[in-house]
Amino acid sequence: MKGKAPARAPKTATAAAGNPKLKPKTDEAANRGDRSKRLLDLVMILLRARTPVTYREIRDQFPAYQTLNVEAGLRAFERDKADLLELGVPIRYVTPDEDDSLEDGGYVIDLKRFKMPEVRLTRDEISALVLAASVAHAMPGGTYPKIVDLALKKLAFDLPELPDTPTEFPRPTHNPPTVLVHFPERGAPARPELGEIYATLEGATRLRKRVTLTYQTAATGMVSRRDVDPYAMVYREGAWLVVGWCHLRREIRSFRVDRIHECVTAPKPKSPDFERPADFDVKAYATRSPWTFASEPPEEVQLALSAEAAEIANEDFGLTAVKRVVPADRSESGDPGNDYTLITFDCANPEFAVSRVLAAKGAIAVLRGDRLRARIADELAAIRLRYLTDAPEAGDVA
């Protein structure tokens, strides 16, 4: 043992001088006590190596592995190797059986797995991504459009021909875009604070934080405060909705973002306040029918749809709705066109039901549902009263 110890240092020095994979300087070895730096140095040694690196060669470069107890140093190396594997560094051991040129097995980094392949997108793929990302331009505020445009420019910077897109790619003036996507604003212009409200909701949805909303209902204009656990955000029919658990109504509700006047996130942003239900499906709320919305306690309602309103029977009235076609009594009327459809369902969105019944101009009859019939009667009475009075002069209209 004493004869081998002095010879070991010259052998290592010679190997380090002639082998490019063992280039770290001796002076730097003392600084590798820092574990983060040691891990990085280990990766760099393996990346520079042209052949597998033996544990003996690795041990000579790191004081942390040069312990009196050889097994302790090996365990330290195995811990470092396990951490690098967990971080996604594909280190593997190559045996002499795999490579005949090796006397001893060694470690390598699989470069094919370590380096991500270059992203190569076709013009059609880029255009499809741009079309999907254009929804961001309909979001309140000005943050997302800029982020999306920058990301798409990075994806398309080396295309030989730029795709026709709705974004502002740097293109020559003689090559103007021919395909544009536009999301028009509906109704009044967006309020200046709407962008901030949307950003707050988006962050709360992502971090699972409860929010307190000041919300104005469309039907009555009533303003209320709601504590909501936002599960998801949905873009539907030109408006953004936040879908989540409403602590006031004790059920999942949808809230239009443009009807929110104030939005405050609960404290402790790094601590989630809720878990999304495992069976929650945002797609179900993105396509949900207004007949199934709940703004008031439900009432069992039965509607009779004549032929003029037959298409309404195809709409979604909820899982418990019952639909059946009732043939006309031909012995009395003799008219085969008098068949009608009966729909029985739990109505919890009477404002919407009233609007549909009145818009049908008599093609929908309410056969059951005292509260709904009373509300329709009130609406008709208010309309009648309005038009029984003398029409205002032109100068009286504000």
Summary of the structure (lengths in Angstrom):
residues: 398
radius of gyration: 35.2
end to end distance: 106.3
largest distance: 121.1
contacts: 981
relative contact order: 0.06
helix: 43%
strand: 19%
